[in-house]
Amino acid sequence: MLNSSQDILFYTLAICAIMLTAFTCWILYYIIAVIRNAYDMTKSIKKKIDALDDILKTIKINLNNAANYVGLVVTGIDKIVNYVQNKKSTEPKKDSKKK
């Protein structure tokens, strides 16, 4: 089985090669796991950013629509106030004391 020191060297080199291969596979497994987790995390962050972008676009559209109607509302309120003031100024004043 072990006839010379060269046989011991070959057995030692074979064991070292097996250990190096196992260690390399173990390291590659963890590197791949870290990369997969980073990919999943960036995918999740992208989904959240897209959802936030959709929300902000919706808010912007709603604010623009509301801004379009604010002018009409202000004009309507102004006309109502002017009408009430004109109505009050044209009404005859009544005496609070009746004789």
C-alpha positions in Angstrom: 0.0 0.0 0.0 2.5 2.7 1.0 5.8 1.5 -0.6 7.6 4.8 -0.7 7.4 8.4 0.3 6.2 9.3 -3.1 3.0 7.3 -2.4 2.5 9.3 0.8 2.9 12.5 -1.3 0.3 11.4 -3.8 -2.2 10.5 -1.2 -1.7 13.8 0.6 -2.1 15.7 -2.7 -5.3 13.8 -3.5 -6.7 14.6 0.0 -5.7 18.2 -0.4 -7.4 18.4 -3.9 -10.6 16.9 -2.5 -10.6 19.3 0.4 -9.9 22.3 -1.9 -12.7 21.2 -4.2 -15.2 20.8 -1.3 -14.1 24.2 0.1 -14.5 25.9 -3.3 -18.0 24.4 -3.7 -19.0 25.5 -0.2 -17.7 29.1 -1.0 -19.5 29.2 -4.4 -22.8 28.0 -2.7 -22.6 31.0 -0.3 -21.6 33.5 -3.0 -24.5 32.4 -5.1 -26.9 32.6 -2.1 -25.7 36.2 -1.4 -26.1 37.2 -5.0 -29.6 35.6 -5.2 -30.6 37.5 -2.0 -29.3 40.8 -3.4 -31.3 40.2 -6.6 -34.5 39.5 -4.6 -33.9 42.6 -2.5 -33.4 44.8 -5.5 -36.5 43.3 -7.2 -38.5 44.1 -4.0 -37.2 47.6 -3.8 -38.0 48.2 -7.5 -41.6 47.0 -6.9 -41.9 49.4 -3.9 -40.5 52.3 -5.9 -42.8 51.6 -8.8 -45.8 51.5 -6.4 -44.7 54.8 -4.8 -44.3 56.3 -8.3 -47.8 55.2 -9.2 -49.2 56.8 -6.0 -47.4 60.0 -6.7 -48.7 60.1 -10.3 -52.2 59.6 -9.0 -51.8 62.4 -6.5 -50.5 64.7 -9.1 -53.4 63.9 -11.5 -55.9 64.5 -8.7 -54.3 67.8 -7.7 -54.3 69.0 -11.3 -58.0 68.1 -11.6 -58.7 69.9 -8.4 -56.7 72.9 -9.5 -58.9 73.1 -12.6 -62.0 73.4 -10.5 -60.7 75.8 -7.9 -61.0 78.7 -10.4 -64.7 77.8 -11.1 -65.4 77.5 -7.4 -63.8 80.9 -6.6 -65.7 82.6 -9.4 -69.0 81.0 -8.2 -68.4 82.1 -4.6 -67.5 85.6 -5.8 -70.7 85.9 -7.8 -72.7 84.7 -4.8 -71.1 87.2 -2.5 -71.7 90.0 -5.0 -75.4 88.9 -5.4 -75.9 88.9 -1.6 -74.3 92.4 -1.2 -76.4 93.8 -4.0 -79.5 92.3 -2.5 -78.8 93.8 0.9 -78.1 97.2 -0.6 -81.3 97.3 -2.6 -83.6 96.1 0.2 -85.4 98.9 2.1 -84.4 99.2 5.6 -87.0 98.4 8.1 -87.4 100.2 11.4 -86.7 98.1 14.3 -89.2 100.2 16.4 -92.8 100.2 15.3 -95.0 103.0 16.4 
